[in-house]
């Protein structure tokens, strides 16, 4: 495999913005989308970073995703809302829903927003982290087309439905978790297979209902294993209820594949956002003191001889993010190849892709 290519954060973001604007997206929405994708790459999570751009451009160009669409509130109360994403990119829908949820939480202390009929939402932890930096505890879920078996099934029953949370930390980056409820995100199977790397035996369930290491079978003839067996199944169902069922969105097989369906078709993804205003519920000063105590206690936990310190969720990603902001984003070749496809679609060719 060729060595990764190093690109400055700003150069990578500039290319993504130009690509999206070339397909009639506003600069504001393009900048938001670019920051979600590039931030995710900077954290080292390349399955959900700019590798997705070419697929998004295909949907925008064909009309499955609507470049200039703006989400709207359908129904609402003091502490809740259901939002129609109008088939805009998921970044646009999620940020709109997050802003609505934070506004309501400032008034009521807590808020729920259900977002339906949006595009693929990308790394949902991005939005949670943004709200945590503004003093909110945040939990976000999403749903997707089924790709994950459940205990006892031989075929996919639920999506690799993601769940994320973020908690504010007064003098540092938020405590931060973003995970699929499958044993692994489907993008990691694609990436490993494309790079010729072996698939671990606990990632996939073959057509016979048994584990398989053949990445070429996914998704047509194999499905993802659930994270932790029945535990991942239960959490995935929770994500489906909050994201799809409650706001009246598409569920399970009603959700489209943004990668494999006709790009003219919307994917009808959905998400839920729950926000708690720390200041209203606990008082920020007392909360910050207690969170810091908890973090220090975990950091001080005894470790095995090959571990220097127990980490808080998100610490590794934030360290990589800050390094990338300073030294550049390191992009593996499978990401570069996808970015070259994106460059062909939008007819933009940055110098670092030559």
C-alpha positions as CSV (number, residue, x, y, z in Angstrom):
1,X,0.0,0.0,0.0
2,X,1.2,3.6,-0.7
3,X,2.0,5.9,2.1
4,X,-0.8,8.2,3.4
5,X,-0.9,11.8,2.0
6,X,-0.6,14.7,4.4
7,X,-3.0,17.6,3.7
8,X,-3.5,20.8,5.7
9,X,-6.9,21.0,7.5
10,X,-7.7,24.2,5.6
11,X,-6.8,22.9,2.2
12,X,-8.9,19.8,2.7
13,X,-11.8,21.8,3.9
14,X,-11.5,24.3,1.1
15,X,-11.7,21.5,-1.5
16,X,-14.8,20.0,0.1
17,X,-16.5,23.4,0.2
18,X,-15.7,24.1,-3.5
19,X,-17.0,20.7,-4.5
20,X,-20.3,21.2,-2.8
21,X,-20.8,24.8,-3.9
22,X,-20.2,23.6,-7.5
23,X,-23.4,21.6,-7.1
24,X,-25.4,24.7,-5.9
25,X,-25.1,24.2,-2.2
26,X,-24.8,27.5,-0.2
27,X,-21.4,28.4,1.1
28,X,-22.8,28.2,4.7
29,X,-24.1,24.7,4.3
30,X,-21.1,23.6,2.4
31,X,-18.8,24.9,5.1
32,X,-20.7,23.1,7.8
33,X,-20.6,19.8,5.8
34,X,-16.9,20.2,5.1
35,X,-16.1,20.8,8.7
36,X,-18.0,17.6,9.8
37,X,-16.1,15.5,7.2
38,X,-12.7,17.1,7.7
39,X,-13.0,17.1,11.5
40,X,-13.8,13.4,11.4
41,X,-10.7,12.7,9.2
42,X,-8.6,14.8,11.6
43,X,-9.7,12.5,14.4
44,X,-8.5,9.6,12.4
45,X,-12.0,8.1,11.7
46,X,-11.5,7.9,7.9
47,X,-14.6,5.7,7.3
48,X,-16.8,8.7,8.0
49,X,-14.7,11.6,6.8
50,X,-14.1,13.0,3.3
51,X,-14.2,9.5,1.9
52,X,-18.0,10.0,1.8
53,X,-17.8,13.1,-0.3
54,X,-18.0,11.4,-3.7
55,X,-21.1,9.6,-2.7
56,X,-22.7,12.8,-1.5
57,X,-21.9,14.6,-4.7
58,X,-23.5,11.8,-6.8
59,X,-26.7,12.1,-4.8
60,X,-26.7,15.9,-5.0
61,X,-26.0,15.9,-8.7
62,X,-28.8,13.3,-9.4
63,X,-31.3,15.0,-7.1
64,X,-31.6,12.3,-4.4
65,X,-30.2,14.9,-2.0
66,X,-31.4,18.5,-2.5
67,X,-28.5,20.9,-2.4
68,X,-30.5,24.0,-1.4
69,X,-33.1,22.3,0.8
70,X,-33.8,23.7,4.3
71,X,-35.3,21.6,7.1
72,X,-38.5,22.7,8.7
73,X,-40.2,22.2,12.1
74,X,-43.4,20.1,11.6
75,X,-44.7,19.9,15.1
76,X,-43.3,21.3,18.4
77,X,-43.9,21.9,22.1
78,X,-41.8,23.8,24.7
79,X,-39.3,21.0,25.0
80,X,-39.6,19.0,21.8
81,X,-39.9,19.1,18.1
82,X,-40.2,16.9,15.0
83,X,-38.3,18.2,12.0
84,X,-38.6,17.3,8.3
85,X,-35.1,17.3,6.8
86,X,-36.4,17.9,3.3
87,X,-33.8,15.5,1.9
88,X,-31.0,18.0,2.5
89,X,-27.6,16.5,3.4
90,X,-27.7,15.0,6.8
91,X,-25.2,17.6,8.1
92,X,-27.6,20.4,7.3
93,X,-30.5,18.5,8.9
94,X,-28.6,17.5,12.1
95,X,-27.2,20.9,12.7
96,X,-30.7,22.5,12.3
97,X,-32.2,20.0,14.7
98,X,-29.3,20.5,17.2
99,X,-29.9,24.3,17.2
100,X,-33.6,23.8,17.8
101,X,-32.9,21.4,20.6
102,X,-30.4,23.7,22.3
103,X,-32.7,26.7,22.1
104,X,-35.5,24.7,23.7
105,X,-33.2,23.2,26.4
106,X,-32.1,26.7,27.4
107,X,-35.8,27.5,28.1
108,X,-36.8,24.1,29.6
109,X,-33.6,22.5,30.8
110,X,-34.1,19.5,28.5
111,X,-35.2,18.9,24.9
112,X,-35.8,16.2,22.3
113,X,-35.8,16.7,18.6
114,X,-36.6,14.0,16.1
115,X,-35.3,14.5,12.6
116,X,-36.8,12.6,9.7
117,X,-36.2,12.4,5.9
118,X,-32.6,13.7,6.0
119,X,-29.5,12.6,4.2
120,X,-26.8,10.3,5.5
121,X,-25.8,12.1,8.7
122,X,-22.1,11.1,8.8
123,X,-20.3,11.0,12.2
124,X,-23.1,12.0,14.7
125,X,-20.6,12.6,17.5
126,X,-19.5,15.8,15.7
127,X,-22.8,17.4,16.5
128,X,-22.8,16.2,20.1
129,X,-19.3,17.7,20.6
130,X,-20.5,21.0,19.2
131,X,-23.3,21.2,21.8
132,X,-21.1,20.0,24.7
133,X,-18.8,23.0,24.0
134,X,-21.8,25.2,24.6
135,X,-22.6,23.7,28.0
136,X,-25.0,20.8,27.1
137,X,-24.9,17.1,27.8
138,X,-26.0,15.6,24.5
139,X,-27.2,12.1,23.2
140,X,-27.7,11.5,19.5
141,X,-28.9,8.4,17.7
142,X,-29.5,7.6,14.1
143,X,-31.0,4.7,12.0
144,X,-30.0,3.2,8.7
145,X,-30.9,0.5,6.2
146,X,-30.6,-3.0,7.9
147,X,-27.1,-4.4,7.7
148,X,-26.8,-6.1,11.1
149,X,-27.9,-9.5,12.2
150,X,-29.5,-9.9,15.6
151,X,-29.1,-13.0,17.9
152,X,-30.7,-15.9,16.1
153,X,-31.1,-14.3,12.7
154,X,-29.2,-15.3,9.5
155,X,-29.9,-12.0,7.7
156,X,-29.8,-8.3,8.6
157,X,-32.6,-7.0,10.8
158,X,-31.5,-3.6,11.9
159,X,-29.1,-0.9,10.7
160,X,-25.7,-0.3,12.3
161,X,-27.6,2.4,14.1
162,X,-25.2,4.8,15.7
163,X,-25.3,6.4,19.1
164,X,-23.2,9.2,20.4
165,X,-22.9,11.3,23.5
166,X,-20.8,14.3,24.6
167,X,-20.3,15.9,28.0
168,X,-18.8,19.4,28.6
169,X,-15.4,19.7,30.3
170,X,-14.6,23.2,31.5
171,X,-10.9,23.2,30.7
172,X,-10.6,20.7,27.9
173,X,-12.3,18.8,25.1
174,X,-15.6,17.1,25.8
175,X,-15.9,13.6,27.0
176,X,-17.0,12.0,23.7
177,X,-18.3,8.7,22.4
178,X,-19.5,7.9,18.9
179,X,-20.1,4.3,18.0
180,X,-22.1,2.0,15.8
181,X,-24.2,-0.7,17.4
182,X,-22.8,-3.3,15.1
183,X,-19.6,-5.0,16.0
184,X,-18.0,-2.6,13.6
185,X,-19.1,0.1,11.3
186,X,-19.8,-1.1,7.7
187,X,-17.4,1.4,6.4
188,X,-14.6,-0.3,8.2
189,X,-15.4,-3.6,6.4
190,X,-15.3,-1.8,3.0
191,X,-12.1,0.0,3.9
192,X,-10.3,-3.2,5.1
193,X,-11.5,-5.2,2.1
194,X,-10.4,-2.4,-0.3
195,X,-6.9,-2.3,1.4
196,X,-6.6,-6.1,1.2
197,X,-6.6,-6.4,5.0
198,X,-8.1,-9.5,6.7
199,X,-11.5,-9.2,8.3
200,X,-11.6,-10.2,12.0
201,X,-13.9,-13.2,12.6
202,X,-16.3,-11.3,14.9
203,X,-17.2,-8.6,12.3
204,X,-19.4,-10.4,9.8
205,X,-22.1,-13.1,9.8
206,X,-22.2,-15.1,6.6
207,X,-25.2,-16.5,4.7
208,X,-25.2,-19.6,6.8
209,X,-25.5,-17.6,10.0
210,X,-21.9,-18.2,11.0
211,X,-19.0,-15.8,11.3
212,X,-17.0,-15.2,8.1
213,X,-13.7,-13.4,7.4
214,X,-14.6,-12.9,3.7
215,X,-15.1,-9.1,3.3
216,X,-16.2,-9.5,-0.3
217,X,-19.5,-11.0,0.9
218,X,-20.6,-7.8,2.6
219,X,-23.2,-6.4,2.1
220,X,-24.8,-8.6,-0.6
221,X,-24.3,-12.0,1.0
222,X,-23.2,-11.2,4.6
223,X,-24.3,-8.9,7.4
224,X,-22.6,-7.2,10.3
225,X,-22.5,-8.9,13.7
226,X,-24.2,-7.0,16.5
227,X,-22.0,-5.4,19.1
228,X,-21.9,-7.5,22.2
229,X,-24.6,-9.8,20.9
230,X,-28.0,-9.1,22.6
231,X,-26.6,-5.9,24.1
232,X,-25.9,-4.3,20.8
233,X,-29.2,-5.5,19.5
234,X,-31.1,-3.8,22.3
235,X,-29.2,-0.5,21.9
236,X,-29.8,-0.6,18.1
237,X,-33.5,-1.1,18.7
238,X,-33.5,1.9,21.0
239,X,-31.8,4.0,18.3
240,X,-34.5,2.9,15.8
241,X,-37.3,3.9,18.2
242,X,-35.9,7.3,18.9
243,X,-34.7,8.2,15.4
244,X,-37.4,6.6,13.2
245,X,-40.5,5.4,15.0
246,X,-41.0,8.4,17.3
247,X,-40.7,11.3,14.8
248,X,-42.6,9.3,12.1
249,X,-39.6,8.7,9.9
250,X,-38.7,5.7,7.7
251,X,-37.7,2.5,9.5
252,X,-35.5,-0.5,8.8
253,X,-35.9,-1.5,5.2
254,X,-37.8,1.7,4.4
255,X,-34.5,3.6,4.7
256,X,-32.6,3.7,1.5
257,X,-28.9,2.9,0.8
258,X,-27.2,6.2,0.0
259,X,-24.3,4.3,-1.5
260,X,-26.0,1.6,-3.6
261,X,-29.5,2.9,-4.5
262,X,-30.2,4.9,-7.6
263,X,-28.7,8.4,-6.8
264,X,-31.9,10.0,-7.9
265,X,-33.7,8.5,-4.8
266,X,-33.6,10.1,-1.3
267,X,-32.3,7.8,1.4
268,X,-34.8,9.0,4.2
269,X,-32.3,8.7,7.1
270,X,-33.4,9.8,10.5
271,X,-31.9,11.0,13.8
272,X,-32.8,12.0,17.3
273,X,-31.1,14.6,19.5
274,X,-31.6,14.9,23.3
275,X,-30.1,17.8,25.1
276,X,-29.7,18.7,28.8
277,X,-28.7,22.2,29.9
278,X,-26.1,21.7,32.6
279,X,-26.5,25.2,34.0
280,X,-30.2,24.8,34.5
281,X,-30.1,21.3,36.0
282,X,-26.9,21.3,38.1
283,X,-25.2,24.7,37.9
284,X,-22.2,24.8,35.8
285,X,-19.6,25.4,38.5
286,X,-20.7,22.4,40.6
287,X,-21.0,20.2,37.5
288,X,-17.6,21.1,36.2
289,X,-16.0,20.3,39.6
290,X,-17.7,16.9,39.8
291,X,-16.8,16.0,36.2
292,X,-13.2,16.9,36.8
293,X,-13.2,14.8,39.9
294,X,-14.5,11.8,38.0
295,X,-12.0,12.3,35.2
296,X,-9.1,12.5,37.6
297,X,-10.3,9.4,39.4
298,X,-10.4,7.4,36.1
299,X,-7.1,8.7,35.0
300,X,-5.6,7.6,38.3
301,X,-6.8,4.0,37.9
302,X,-4.1,1.3,38.2
303,X,-2.9,0.1,34.7
304,X,-1.2,-2.9,33.3
305,X,2.5,-2.6,32.5
306,X,2.0,-1.7,28.9
307,X,-0.5,1.1,29.5
308,X,0.6,4.5,30.8
309,X,-2.9,5.8,31.7
310,X,-6.5,4.9,31.4
311,X,-8.2,7.2,28.9
312,X,-11.5,8.9,28.9
313,X,-13.7,8.3,25.9
314,X,-12.7,10.7,23.1
315,X,-9.2,11.5,24.5
316,X,-7.4,9.6,21.7
317,X,-9.5,11.2,19.0
318,X,-9.0,14.8,20.4
319,X,-5.3,14.2,20.6
320,X,-5.2,13.2,16.9
321,X,-7.5,16.1,16.0
322,X,-5.2,18.7,17.6
323,X,-2.1,17.1,16.0
324,X,-3.8,17.2,12.6
325,X,-4.8,20.8,12.9
326,X,-1.1,21.6,13.5
327,X,0.7,19.2,11.2
328,X,-1.9,18.3,8.6
329,X,-4.5,15.5,8.1
330,X,-3.1,12.2,7.2
331,X,-5.2,10.5,4.5
332,X,-4.8,6.8,3.5
333,X,-4.9,5.9,-0.1
334,X,-8.5,4.5,-0.1
335,X,-9.6,8.0,1.0
336,X,-7.4,9.7,-1.7
337,X,-9.0,7.5,-4.4
338,X,-12.5,8.5,-3.3
339,X,-11.4,12.2,-3.2
340,X,-10.1,11.8,-6.8
341,X,-13.6,10.5,-7.8
342,X,-15.1,13.5,-6.1
343,X,-12.7,15.8,-8.0
344,X,-13.9,14.3,-11.3
345,X,-17.5,14.8,-10.4
346,X,-17.2,18.4,-9.5
347,X,-14.4,19.2,-12.0
348,X,-12.1,20.6,-9.3
349,X,-8.5,19.4,-8.9
350,X,-6.6,20.5,-5.9
351,X,-2.8,20.5,-6.2
352,X,-2.4,17.9,-3.5
353,X,-4.5,15.3,-5.5
354,X,-2.3,15.6,-8.6
